[in-house]
Amino acid sequence: MEDFFKSRRFKVLLVVLTVLFTFLLRSIYTGGFMPFVSGLGDLVMAPANKLTASVSTALEDRFYPFFHARELMEENERLREENRLLEGKLVDYQSLKNENEQFREFLEIKEENKSFVFQPANVIGRTPDSHFGSFTIDAGTNQGVSPRDAVITADGLVGVVTEVSRSFAKVQTILDVSVSIGGVDIYTLDTGVVGGSMALAGQGLCKMDFLPRESGAAPGDIINTSGIGGQLPSGLKIGSIQTVETETSGLSLYAVIKPSADILSVKTVQVITAFDGEEDAQ
């Protein structure tokens, strides 16, 4: 025991106790004893308080869905309903936008052909086994559509109506070998018959047969409907000549035509349900 009081450890402990005792006396003398004690308490409790707050926050985040399940369900349902309303408004907006674009595109055609009566329609299906791009539209006799009506886009002629029900109609395109339409070269005024070709349909092309041998038709010339027979109106753009060839018989020429309309990808069309001169042909 005597060795301990002589040891270096005892001397260090004595110095520490002396310093603490000095601070204690000073605090009592200056009235700062309680702040001193409070400060020591804060020093000890601050880390504990911080740890407790962290644990409490973590537990609240983890178990919040269990304690507020009903509120969350109601909030999710409200958000789903808002989403459905927004989607409905978006669909209505897109439909209105498409209709406005269609009307704007056809305005020029309508201005040039005031007798034309148009019926807008959407392509709702394509014939799977058709090599010629045949399709079905969502307009029929209820909308005034009849067989042999011309089907166009703002770019040009697409085809003709072949079958009609009250609400739907089938359209055969100008790529189809069964379609025959009177055509005219707007530069040379040479006439012929425009229709499909098995050899050309896969390339999205058609042909104009029975051009006279002396025809001056050339690549780049524009081919319009001639209106001969009165089944289709005249002046509808069909396409442009790519090449002019001689028939195997040598008696006439034919022209390979690139349609102006995007036959195989068209999604919206206009059906010409009436025009001046139509009744004379019936």
Backbone bond lengths (Angstrom), bond angles and torsions (degrees), N, CA, C in turn:
res aa  C-N    CA-C-N  psi(-1)  N-CA   C-N-CA  omega(-1)  CA-C   N-CA-C  phi
1 M - - - 1.474 - - 1.514 110.25 -
2 E 1.263 115.46 -40.21 1.465 120.08 179.69 1.518 110.59 -64.01
3 D 1.327 115.59 -34.18 1.473 119.58 178.26 1.517 111.18 -64.83
4 F 1.358 116.98 -35.21 1.473 120.51 -179.70 1.513 111.44 -62.85
5 F 1.360 116.99 -43.17 1.467 120.06 -179.78 1.519 111.97 -67.44
6 K 1.310 117.12 -18.11 1.462 120.41 178.04 1.530 112.01 -96.11
7 S 1.350 115.09 -8.46 1.477 118.55 -174.32 1.531 112.62 -76.08
8 R 1.329 115.15 162.17 1.471 122.22 178.28 1.527 111.06 -66.56
9 R 1.321 116.74 -32.46 1.466 121.32 -179.38 1.518 110.71 -64.12
10 F 1.315 117.23 -42.33 1.460 121.35 179.24 1.520 110.82 -64.10
11 K 1.325 115.60 -41.03 1.467 119.69 -179.81 1.537 111.09 -62.05
12 V 1.352 116.89 -41.43 1.482 121.06 178.77 1.518 109.71 -64.52
13 L 1.346 116.63 -43.41 1.460 121.19 -179.90 1.518 110.40 -62.61
14 L 1.310 116.16 -39.93 1.452 121.23 179.56 1.516 111.54 -63.54
15 V 1.337 116.10 -40.76 1.474 120.14 178.05 1.523 110.34 -63.32
16 V 1.348 116.98 -43.61 1.457 120.57 -179.18 1.511 111.07 -63.09
17 L 1.352 117.09 -44.90 1.453 120.69 -179.86 1.519 111.23 -64.37
18 T 1.319 116.52 -37.31 1.454 120.60 179.01 1.532 110.71 -63.37
19 V 1.358 114.88 -43.33 1.473 119.18 179.71 1.520 110.75 -63.79
20 L 1.349 117.19 -44.84 1.464 120.84 179.94 1.524 110.98 -63.34
21 F 1.364 116.61 -41.97 1.451 121.11 179.73 1.523 110.95 -63.33
22 T 1.337 115.57 -38.12 1.472 120.38 178.73 1.534 110.21 -63.39
23 F 1.332 116.41 -44.51 1.478 119.82 178.68 1.509 111.21 -64.34
24 L 1.339 116.11 -37.33 1.452 120.16 -179.93 1.514 111.13 -64.95
25 L 1.343 117.09 -45.01 1.454 121.15 178.46 1.518 111.25 -62.55
26 R 1.320 114.98 -41.04 1.474 118.42 -179.39 1.527 111.45 -65.18
27 S 1.326 115.95 -38.48 1.471 119.80 -179.61 1.504 111.17 -66.93
28 I 1.379 116.05 -39.56 1.466 119.71 179.14 1.521 110.19 -66.97
29 Y 1.317 115.74 -40.09 1.460 120.17 -177.71 1.519 111.58 -67.28
30 T 1.327 118.04 -36.41 1.478 122.15 -176.21 1.517 112.19 -93.60
31 G 1.342 118.91 0.39 1.467 121.31 -179.27 1.511 112.22 77.44
32 G 1.277 118.34 17.05 1.475 120.87 -177.73 1.493 113.55 -106.34
33 F 1.322 116.13 24.76 1.462 118.88 -177.46 1.533 111.20 -66.19
34 M 1.330 116.05 -48.70 1.476 119.34 -178.29 1.521 112.66 -64.46
35 P 1.337 119.37 -44.02 1.476 117.72 175.34 1.510 112.48 -58.46
36 F 1.342 113.81 -34.56 1.467 117.73 179.95 1.528 110.61 -63.45
37 V 1.385 112.72 -47.47 1.465 118.23 179.05 1.529 110.62 -63.83
38 S 1.358 115.42 -41.09 1.471 120.07 179.90 1.516 111.01 -62.48
39 G 1.321 114.81 -39.26 1.466 118.35 179.36 1.506 112.02 -63.13
40 L 1.372 114.27 -41.78 1.460 117.52 177.05 1.530 110.68 -62.41
41 G 1.374 116.08 -38.99 1.474 119.58 179.14 1.515 111.69 -64.44
42 D 1.326 115.77 -41.66 1.478 119.12 178.57 1.513 110.87 -63.23
43 L 1.324 114.79 -39.59 1.463 119.08 -179.09 1.521 111.19 -61.78
44 V 1.341 114.93 -38.27 1.464 118.98 -179.06 1.529 112.01 -78.81
45 M 1.363 117.80 -38.99 1.469 122.01 -171.88 1.526 114.23 -83.62
46 A 1.330 118.68 -23.26 1.478 120.88 -176.51 1.526 112.96 -55.47
47 P 1.358 118.83 -49.45 1.478 118.11 178.24 1.517 112.52 -62.24
48 A 1.369 115.66 -36.22 1.469 118.49 -179.73 1.522 111.34 -66.40
49 N 1.343 115.93 -41.42 1.465 119.79 178.44 1.527 111.64 -63.00
50 K 1.324 114.85 -40.71 1.474 119.43 -179.49 1.521 110.67 -64.48
51 L 1.332 116.74 -42.91 1.465 121.22 179.10 1.530 110.88 -63.02
52 T 1.352 115.22 -43.60 1.472 119.76 179.93 1.529 111.61 -61.57
53 A 1.344 116.38 -42.45 1.473 120.47 179.50 1.522 111.39 -63.19
54 S 1.345 116.91 -40.95 1.469 120.88 179.83 1.516 111.47 -63.60
55 V 1.333 115.42 -44.38 1.472 119.73 179.60 1.519 110.62 -64.05
56 S 1.340 117.04 -41.43 1.463 121.34 -179.66 1.524 111.12 -62.71
57 T 1.348 116.41 -43.88 1.471 120.39 179.54 1.520 111.36 -63.52
58 A 1.342 116.62 -42.51 1.466 120.64 -179.39 1.519 111.30 -63.44
59 L 1.359 115.81 -43.12 1.465 119.16 179.05 1.521 111.79 -65.22
60 E 1.334 116.92 -38.42 1.471 120.22 -179.98 1.525 110.77 -65.45
61 D 1.343 116.97 -42.35 1.465 120.46 179.26 1.518 111.12 -64.11
62 R 1.329 116.34 -39.01 1.458 120.16 -175.67 1.523 112.72 -72.30
63 F 1.349 116.27 -39.46 1.460 120.25 -173.72 1.530 113.08 -102.27
64 Y 1.357 117.18 5.44 1.472 119.60 -179.79 1.524 112.02 -58.00
65 P 1.364 118.48 -45.70 1.484 118.09 -179.54 1.516 113.60 -58.78
66 F 1.346 117.92 -32.61 1.465 120.02 -178.97 1.532 111.09 -71.81
67 F 1.339 116.51 -38.47 1.458 120.22 -177.83 1.524 113.03 -80.37
68 H 1.353 116.83 -19.54 1.471 120.40 -175.70 1.539 110.80 -126.51
69 A 1.327 117.77 33.14 1.466 121.97 -175.40 1.524 111.89 -58.78
70 R 1.315 117.71 -45.22 1.458 121.32 -177.60 1.529 110.88 -63.69
71 E 1.346 116.01 -43.21 1.463 119.37 179.12 1.524 110.88 -61.69
72 L 1.347 115.87 -41.63 1.462 119.53 179.87 1.524 111.56 -65.30
73 M 1.334 117.59 -40.27 1.464 120.90 178.65 1.522 111.03 -62.25
74 E 1.323 116.18 -43.53 1.468 120.03 179.38 1.527 110.75 -65.23
75 E 1.321 116.44 -39.19 1.466 119.69 179.13 1.521 111.45 -66.54
76 N 1.352 116.93 -41.55 1.465 120.65 178.07 1.526 111.65 -63.28
77 E 1.331 116.83 -40.97 1.459 120.18 178.94 1.525 110.82 -64.55
78 R 1.331 115.90 -39.92 1.471 119.85 178.04 1.523 110.89 -63.38
79 L 1.332 116.39 -41.43 1.468 120.24 179.20 1.528 111.22 -67.46
80 R 1.347 116.76 -38.00 1.469 119.25 177.51 1.526 111.28 -64.05
81 E 1.324 116.42 -41.03 1.462 120.43 178.96 1.525 110.65 -64.15
82 E 1.326 117.05 -42.75 1.464 120.55 177.07 1.527 110.39 -61.50
83 N 1.327 116.76 -39.29 1.455 121.16 179.51 1.521 111.17 -65.23
84 R 1.376 116.30 -41.04 1.468 119.53 177.95 1.531 111.29 -62.69
85 L 1.326 116.34 -40.96 1.468 120.12 179.26 1.523 110.91 -64.33
86 L 1.333 116.25 -42.27 1.463 119.99 179.72 1.529 111.24 -65.53
87 E 1.344 116.92 -40.01 1.461 120.22 177.85 1.529 110.72 -63.56
88 G 1.357 115.99 -40.93 1.467 119.30 177.92 1.509 112.02 -62.12
89 K 1.334 116.59 -42.50 1.465 120.56 178.19 1.520 110.73 -64.54
90 L 1.352 117.07 -36.42 1.458 120.74 179.72 1.525 110.80 -66.27
91 V 1.348 116.53 -41.39 1.468 120.44 178.13 1.521 110.41 -63.30
92 D 1.347 116.74 -45.14 1.464 120.71 178.90 1.533 110.63 -61.29
93 Y 1.327 115.67 -41.88 1.471 120.05 -179.92 1.517 111.04 -63.60
94 Q 1.362 116.35 -43.77 1.461 119.98 -178.51 1.525 110.87 -66.03
95 S 1.344 117.09 -39.98 1.465 120.34 178.22 1.525 110.91 -63.11
96 L 1.332 116.19 -44.62 1.454 120.62 178.40 1.526 111.35 -63.40
97 K 1.321 115.69 -39.92 1.465 120.19 178.59 1.527 110.74 -63.31
98 N 1.352 116.86 -44.12 1.466 120.45 179.68 1.531 110.77 -63.07
99 E 1.341 116.41 -42.22 1.461 119.69 179.47 1.527 110.80 -63.14
100 N 1.325 116.80 -43.03 1.470 120.36 179.53 1.521 111.15 -63.00
101 E 1.338 116.57 -39.92 1.462 120.09 178.54 1.525 110.73 -64.74
102 Q 1.361 115.67 -41.44 1.466 118.94 178.67 1.527 110.98 -62.28
103 F 1.338 116.66 -47.57 1.461 120.20 -178.70 1.530 110.83 -62.38
104 R 1.330 116.39 -38.61 1.452 119.81 -179.76 1.533 110.67 -65.92
105 E 1.338 116.09 -40.24 1.461 120.55 179.77 1.523 112.04 -65.87
106 F 1.331 116.99 -35.36 1.460 120.46 -176.15 1.526 112.81 -91.46
107 L 1.311 116.91 -3.24 1.458 120.07 -178.24 1.523 111.73 -59.79
108 E 1.342 115.38 -42.46 1.463 119.38 -179.30 1.526 110.92 -64.50
109 I 1.336 116.96 -42.89 1.469 120.54 178.18 1.519 110.19 -62.39
110 K 1.326 116.35 -41.58 1.453 120.31 -179.75 1.525 111.22 -65.22
111 E 1.333 116.26 -39.30 1.464 119.97 179.30 1.524 111.39 -63.61
112 E 1.332 115.88 -36.36 1.470 120.15 -179.18 1.524 112.14 -81.03
113 N 1.317 117.42 -21.12 1.470 121.69 -177.44 1.520 108.88 -133.97
114 K 1.311 116.18 76.63 1.458 121.45 -172.97 1.524 113.12 -65.39
115 S 1.348 117.39 -17.41 1.466 118.99 -179.44 1.523 112.16 -83.73
116 F 1.348 117.44 -12.42 1.460 119.24 -178.10 1.527 110.72 -67.51
117 V 1.328 114.72 136.54 1.466 120.90 171.77 1.532 107.00 -111.50
118 F 1.331 116.27 120.09 1.458 121.36 -175.98 1.525 111.71 -101.83
119 Q 1.325 115.09 145.37 1.460 121.79 170.03 1.532 107.57 -126.76
120 P 1.341 118.31 110.91 1.464 119.63 178.37 1.524 111.09 -69.05
121 A 1.323 116.39 149.15 1.471 120.89 179.73 1.524 109.67 -154.32
122 N 1.319 114.45 157.36 1.463 121.93 177.46 1.516 109.86 -110.64
123 V 1.309 116.10 144.47 1.460 121.05 173.53 1.521 107.46 -77.18
124 I 1.334 117.10 118.02 1.461 120.80 -175.46 1.521 112.28 -111.53
125 G 1.315 118.08 -2.88 1.463 120.04 177.92 1.514 111.06 -175.22
126 R 1.320 115.43 149.18 1.465 120.86 176.62 1.518 109.69 -120.32
127 T 1.327 116.53 145.69 1.457 121.97 -179.30 1.528 108.84 -71.11
128 P 1.341 118.34 115.54 1.470 120.81 -173.19 1.522 114.35 -58.88
129 D 1.350 117.20 -38.68 1.462 120.21 -174.84 1.528 112.47 -95.14
130 S 1.337 117.29 12.10 1.456 120.05 -179.26 1.523 110.69 -85.58
131 H 1.331 115.49 130.65 1.471 120.40 176.09 1.524 111.13 -87.11
132 F 1.324 115.81 -3.85 1.458 119.09 -170.95 1.528 113.55 -116.15
133 G 1.340 117.11 7.52 1.465 120.19 175.49 1.508 115.33 78.78
134 S 1.341 118.55 23.52 1.465 120.71 178.56 1.525 110.20 -58.60
135 F 1.338 116.97 148.39 1.463 120.10 -178.69 1.523 111.17 -150.29
136 T 1.334 114.63 169.85 1.468 122.47 179.52 1.519 108.95 -114.47
137 I 1.345 116.08 140.61 1.468 120.88 178.78 1.525 109.73 -117.10
138 D 1.340 115.52 160.48 1.467 120.97 -176.52 1.527 112.40 -93.30
139 A 1.317 116.47 46.99 1.469 121.70 175.32 1.522 107.80 -145.83
140 G 1.352 115.58 139.56 1.456 119.63 -178.15 1.516 111.42 -142.84
141 T 1.315 116.20 -150.05 1.457 120.21 -176.28 1.532 111.89 -62.02
142 N 1.335 116.86 -29.47 1.471 118.97 177.22 1.522 111.98 -62.11
143 Q 1.314 116.10 -24.62 1.468 121.22 179.49 1.536 111.99 -103.24
144 G 1.343 116.76 9.14 1.457 120.44 176.74 1.513 114.77 88.43
145 V 1.339 118.57 10.23 1.463 122.21 -178.96 1.522 109.90 -80.71
146 S 1.336 115.91 137.82 1.464 121.99 -179.19 1.529 110.03 -133.57
147 P 1.355 116.90 160.25 1.468 119.66 174.39 1.531 111.48 -57.39
148 R 1.317 116.06 144.74 1.469 126.03 180.00 1.520 113.17 76.09
149 D 1.332 118.66 2.86 1.465 119.17 173.72 1.518 109.64 -64.68
150 A 1.327 116.28 142.42 1.463 121.40 177.96 1.524 109.91 -76.17
151 V 1.322 115.51 139.80 1.467 122.41 177.54 1.530 107.55 -117.43
152 I 1.328 116.38 123.01 1.459 120.05 -172.76 1.528 111.04 -133.00
153 T 1.329 115.28 165.98 1.465 123.00 163.10 1.530 105.76 -119.18
154 A 1.311 116.20 -179.22 1.464 119.26 178.42 1.524 111.19 -64.92
155 D 1.353 117.04 -20.48 1.471 120.86 -178.97 1.517 113.15 -84.25
156 G 1.336 116.76 -27.01 1.454 118.26 -179.17 1.508 113.44 158.41
157 L 1.340 115.21 -170.05 1.465 122.59 -176.51 1.527 110.65 -70.65
158 V 1.333 115.15 134.91 1.461 121.32 177.40 1.526 110.87 -103.19
159 G 1.330 116.56 -44.65 1.456 120.09 -178.48 1.512 110.54 176.06
160 V 1.334 115.26 -157.91 1.463 120.98 -179.19 1.520 109.67 -134.18
161 V 1.333 115.21 151.93 1.461 121.15 176.63 1.524 108.63 -74.21
162 T 1.343 116.41 135.00 1.469 120.04 -179.66 1.527 112.65 -117.58
163 E 1.344 117.63 -35.60 1.458 121.43 179.42 1.523 108.70 -132.63
164 V 1.362 115.52 140.32 1.465 119.15 -175.96 1.525 110.33 -135.63
165 S 1.332 115.87 135.73 1.464 122.33 167.63 1.527 106.60 -117.05
166 R 1.304 116.98 -173.15 1.468 118.81 -175.41 1.530 112.62 -65.46
167 S 1.331 116.92 -33.72 1.464 118.74 -174.83 1.524 113.88 -122.17
168 F 1.328 117.37 -3.81 1.463 120.33 -176.89 1.521 110.14 -138.60
169 A 1.331 114.77 163.16 1.459 119.67 176.60 1.519 109.29 -150.86
170 K 1.334 115.79 147.86 1.454 121.77 176.99 1.520 109.13 -99.85
171 V 1.315 115.55 138.66 1.461 121.09 -177.50 1.524 109.80 -120.57
172 Q 1.328 116.08 128.13 1.462 120.93 170.98 1.520 108.14 -98.69
173 T 1.325 116.32 132.33 1.459 120.83 -175.56 1.524 111.27 -84.22
174 I 1.312 115.69 169.00 1.474 120.61 179.28 1.528 111.68 -72.10
175 L 1.334 117.58 -1.63 1.467 121.09 172.96 1.520 111.42 -84.18
176 D 1.335 116.51 -12.08 1.462 121.86 -174.46 1.525 110.73 -77.62
177 V 1.337 116.95 135.19 1.472 121.79 -178.75 1.524 111.90 -67.09
178 S 1.345 118.09 -18.89 1.459 120.64 -179.55 1.533 112.23 -86.27
179 V 1.323 117.88 -4.66 1.464 121.65 -178.90 1.528 109.74 -94.27
180 S 1.323 115.80 133.37 1.466 122.04 176.50 1.522 108.60 -133.78
181 I 1.319 116.29 120.36 1.461 121.54 -175.15 1.533 108.91 -131.91
182 G 1.318 116.91 133.05 1.450 120.42 176.70 1.524 110.43 -66.34
183 G 1.340 117.30 128.50 1.454 121.70 179.77 1.513 111.71 -125.39
184 V 1.339 116.12 158.19 1.456 121.04 178.73 1.522 109.41 -141.91
185 D 1.338 115.64 136.99 1.459 122.28 173.27 1.529 107.04 -76.76
186 I 1.338 117.93 117.03 1.468 119.57 -173.03 1.524 112.62 -70.02
187 Y 1.345 118.19 -12.25 1.462 121.11 179.68 1.525 111.70 -94.67
188 T 1.341 116.38 -45.13 1.470 119.64 -177.45 1.522 112.26 -96.99
189 L 1.340 117.41 -15.07 1.467 124.95 -176.08 1.522 112.27 64.36
190 D 1.342 117.12 16.42 1.458 120.11 172.87 1.523 108.97 -71.92
191 T 1.328 116.25 140.39 1.456 120.89 -178.02 1.518 110.78 -112.11
192 G 1.329 115.34 158.48 1.451 121.56 178.05 1.514 109.20 -164.98
193 V 1.327 116.66 -168.56 1.460 122.48 -178.62 1.523 108.39 -117.84
194 V 1.335 115.54 121.49 1.466 121.58 -179.14 1.527 109.07 -95.27
195 G 1.324 115.48 132.82 1.461 120.25 177.92 1.512 110.30 -163.76
196 G 1.334 115.82 -177.41 1.450 120.57 -177.11 1.516 112.78 -85.95
197 S 1.332 113.47 168.29 1.455 121.81 177.88 1.517 108.02 -144.56
198 M 1.327 116.91 132.15 1.455 120.73 178.87 1.520 111.07 -57.47
199 A 1.324 116.54 -37.23 1.454 120.57 -176.99 1.527 112.38 -72.32
200 L 1.341 116.91 -26.24 1.460 120.66 -173.80 1.525 114.27 -103.55
201 A 1.332 117.05 -21.07 1.471 120.52 -172.81 1.525 112.37 -59.19
202 G 1.334 116.98 -37.93 1.453 120.17 -179.26 1.516 113.16 -63.25
203 Q 1.330 116.26 -21.55 1.459 120.69 178.08 1.528 112.23 -95.24
204 G 1.354 115.52 3.29 1.460 119.56 -178.60 1.518 112.37 74.43
205 L 1.341 117.14 26.86 1.463 121.97 -178.30 1.527 110.20 -117.70
206 C 1.320 116.35 159.10 1.464 122.54 172.58 1.531 107.76 -131.47
207 K 1.344 116.92 -171.21 1.474 118.36 -177.60 1.518 110.48 -142.32
208 M 1.303 114.36 160.00 1.468 122.06 176.53 1.526 107.20 -119.39
209 D 1.346 115.21 111.23 1.462 121.30 -176.92 1.532 111.55 -91.87
210 F 1.347 114.37 166.57 1.463 124.31 170.67 1.530 113.49 67.03
211 L 1.322 116.16 32.38 1.461 118.04 170.35 1.526 108.18 -73.84
212 P 1.319 118.26 139.23 1.467 119.55 179.24 1.534 112.01 -63.56
213 R 1.311 117.73 150.54 1.469 122.02 -176.65 1.518 111.96 -60.69
214 E 1.326 115.89 -30.33 1.460 119.32 -179.27 1.529 112.90 -88.52
215 S 1.325 116.01 11.38 1.465 119.96 -177.34 1.526 111.45 -62.01
216 G 1.319 114.69 142.66 1.468 120.06 176.46 1.515 111.96 -97.52
217 A 1.335 117.72 12.08 1.469 121.25 179.68 1.521 110.18 -56.96
218 A 1.343 115.82 139.73 1.460 120.49 -175.05 1.527 110.15 -142.87
219 P 1.340 116.62 160.17 1.461 119.68 177.31 1.533 111.94 -53.90
220 G 1.327 114.83 136.79 1.457 120.37 -178.20 1.510 113.90 98.52
221 D 1.344 117.32 -18.50 1.463 120.04 179.02 1.536 110.08 -64.67
222 I 1.335 115.41 145.55 1.463 122.06 179.39 1.523 109.71 -90.83
223 I 1.322 116.22 134.09 1.463 122.60 176.92 1.521 108.93 -109.38
224 N 1.334 116.25 124.07 1.462 123.24 175.82 1.522 109.82 -113.50
225 T 1.334 115.45 166.30 1.464 118.53 172.47 1.528 108.61 -68.76
226 S 1.335 115.99 140.89 1.465 120.51 -178.61 1.524 112.32 -87.30
227 G 1.353 116.53 -23.01 1.459 119.74 -177.79 1.509 113.34 80.43
228 I 1.339 117.73 0.43 1.463 120.49 -179.80 1.526 109.62 -61.88
229 G 1.326 117.29 131.62 1.456 123.16 -179.14 1.510 112.65 92.72
230 G 1.341 117.29 -17.39 1.447 120.52 175.20 1.519 116.02 75.14
231 Q 1.347 117.54 4.71 1.464 118.45 179.93 1.525 111.89 -75.57
232 L 1.329 115.90 -33.54 1.456 121.45 175.83 1.522 108.86 -124.27
233 P 1.325 117.16 150.01 1.474 118.79 177.55 1.527 110.65 -69.04
234 S 1.304 116.71 155.86 1.463 120.61 176.81 1.524 110.06 -83.25
235 G 1.335 114.84 160.27 1.458 119.67 173.38 1.512 116.40 87.76
236 L 1.340 118.01 1.04 1.462 119.11 176.51 1.520 109.15 -78.70
237 K 1.309 116.81 130.57 1.454 120.18 -178.54 1.520 110.42 -71.07
238 I 1.333 116.14 128.95 1.463 121.68 178.11 1.526 110.68 -98.99
239 G 1.326 116.33 -49.02 1.457 120.05 -178.82 1.509 111.23 169.78
240 S 1.318 115.55 -161.85 1.470 120.85 -178.81 1.523 109.60 -127.49
241 I 1.323 114.89 150.51 1.466 120.95 -178.84 1.521 110.18 -74.12
242 Q 1.335 115.80 132.09 1.459 120.37 173.45 1.529 111.33 -95.81
243 T 1.332 115.08 -48.28 1.464 120.07 177.35 1.518 109.55 -143.25
244 V 1.317 116.34 157.39 1.468 122.56 173.97 1.521 107.50 -119.28
245 E 1.334 115.87 125.47 1.463 121.18 -175.63 1.532 110.36 -124.44
246 T 1.331 115.52 161.25 1.460 121.32 176.07 1.521 109.50 -93.67
247 E 1.323 116.71 133.20 1.462 120.85 176.56 1.528 109.52 -61.57
248 T 1.327 117.02 153.79 1.465 121.23 -178.95 1.517 111.83 -60.34
249 S 1.323 116.13 -28.48 1.472 119.59 178.64 1.520 111.47 -72.16
250 G 1.321 116.54 -20.76 1.455 120.98 -178.58 1.510 114.27 79.01
251 L 1.346 116.89 1.84 1.459 120.13 -175.61 1.533 113.08 -88.56
252 S 1.310 116.50 -21.31 1.467 119.41 -177.69 1.524 110.09 -150.77
253 L 1.323 114.41 176.91 1.463 121.35 178.04 1.536 109.56 -112.77
254 Y 1.311 115.07 162.41 1.468 119.57 169.41 1.530 108.27 -137.71
255 A 1.311 114.93 153.85 1.464 120.65 -179.58 1.518 109.83 -118.30
256 V 1.333 116.05 136.24 1.466 121.29 173.32 1.529 107.02 -84.88
257 I 1.354 114.98 126.89 1.467 120.89 -172.94 1.530 110.53 -112.96
258 K 1.316 115.18 132.62 1.467 120.31 169.98 1.521 107.52 -97.15
259 P 1.351 118.18 114.02 1.471 120.37 -178.42 1.529 112.22 -59.54
260 S 1.313 115.36 145.84 1.466 120.31 177.68 1.519 111.20 -74.06
261 A 1.329 116.76 -35.99 1.473 121.59 179.68 1.520 109.76 -81.61
262 D 1.328 115.42 151.93 1.460 121.72 177.06 1.529 108.08 -82.55
263 I 1.316 115.90 82.81 1.456 122.73 -169.14 1.535 112.85 -56.23
264 L 1.315 117.17 -45.99 1.460 121.23 -170.83 1.522 114.06 -85.10
265 S 1.338 117.58 -8.15 1.466 119.94 -177.82 1.523 113.61 -123.06
266 V 1.322 117.47 1.27 1.465 120.55 -176.23 1.521 110.98 -60.72
267 K 1.340 116.46 139.98 1.467 121.33 -178.85 1.530 112.77 -120.11
268 T 1.322 116.89 -27.77 1.468 120.76 177.26 1.518 108.21 -130.18
269 V 1.335 116.12 143.25 1.462 121.14 -177.13 1.522 109.56 -140.27
270 Q 1.325 114.49 172.53 1.464 122.02 170.88 1.523 107.29 -126.04
271 V 1.327 115.48 134.33 1.472 121.30 176.61 1.524 107.63 -101.30
272 I 1.329 116.27 128.07 1.463 120.32 175.82 1.526 106.99 -86.15
273 T 1.319 116.37 104.32 1.468 120.87 -174.25 1.528 113.11 -89.22
274 A 1.323 117.30 -15.56 1.464 120.77 178.60 1.518 110.03 -159.62
275 F 1.345 116.02 149.98 1.467 121.19 177.41 1.529 108.71 -162.36
276 D 1.290 117.40 158.32 1.470 122.27 179.13 1.528 109.65 -61.66
277 G 1.343 116.18 134.09 1.461 121.28 179.95 1.500 113.55 94.71
278 E 1.335 117.90 -12.15 1.456 121.23 -179.44 1.523 111.26 -66.27
279 E 1.304 118.28 -43.32 1.464 120.87 -176.17 1.517 111.69 -64.88
280 D 1.332 117.14 -31.63 1.470 120.34 -179.90 1.513 111.22 -64.64
281 A 1.353 116.02 -26.02 1.466 118.95 -176.26 1.508 111.74 -87.93
282 Q 1.315 119.38 -10.71 1.463 121.32 -175.22 1.526 111.46 -89.11
